[in-house]
Amino acid sequence: MLRSGRVTHVICDQWFGPGQPLGMNLVKKWKEQYETIERAVVLTGTDIAKLPATGGVDMVLPKVVEPAELIEALKLTKKKKKTS
């Protein structure tokens, strides 16, 4: 998907298990490789105060997050339907 050049927003988990790269590291790598990525959010089940956004991560949010908060973090806006 990233190689397609159409990905502009990424939501990534922080923890994939022992021996796997952390989401923060993946996002940093992806943003360096794929300039189409505008915003990246990492989700975590740990205390977010311990995981400040760094290395290309725009925001760190808890895994239980309200959709509106995620939309705001990604700087996405809902398109208004045209009314006739």
N, C-alpha and C positions, 0 to 999 in steps of 0.2 A: 504494500500500500504506500509506504513512504517513497519508494522509488518512482511511483506514478507521477509525482510532482503535483498532485492535487490535494494533498493533506495540508490543512492550514491550522488545525487545532488538535492537540493530543491530550488525552486523559490516561495517566499511567499509574499503576499501583506502585508502592514503594518497595514492597517485600515479595519476592518470588520464591523464597526458600533458600536453604543453605547452599552455598556455592554458586548462587545465581547473582547477576549484577543487580544493584539497587536501582529503583526507578529514577532517582535523582541522576545517577550516572548515565542511564540510558537516555534520558531527556537531554542532558548536556551533549552527548554524542550525536543524537538525532538533530538537534538544532544546529550544530556545527556542520553536519553533512547535508541537511535539507533546508535550504533557505526559504522554502514555502511555508514552513511552520511559523506561525505568528504568535501563538499562545500555547503554553503547556502547563497543565495542572497535574500534580502528584497527589494521589489519595493514600492515606495511611490509617492504620488502626492504632498507632501509638500516639502519644501526646504530641500534638503538632508544634507545641512550643519548643520541643527538642529538635525539630526539623525545619529550620528556617529555609525559605526558598533561596536556592543558590544555583549557579551554573546553568542558566537558561530556564530554570523552573520559575514560572511567573507567580505561582501560588501553591501552597500546600494546604490541603483540606482533609478533614476527617472522612473516613469511608462512609459514614452515615451523614450525607449532606443533602440539604434541600435542593431540588432542581433549580430553583430561582437563584440560589447562591452559586451553583455551578455555572449557570448561564452568565451570571455577572462576572465570575472569575475568568471565564473564557472570552469575555467582552462580546458575547453574542447577543443579538437583539432579535426579538420575534418580529417578523414582517407583518405589518398590518394588512388585513384583507381589504381589497378595494370594495367600496360600497357604491351601489348605483342608485 
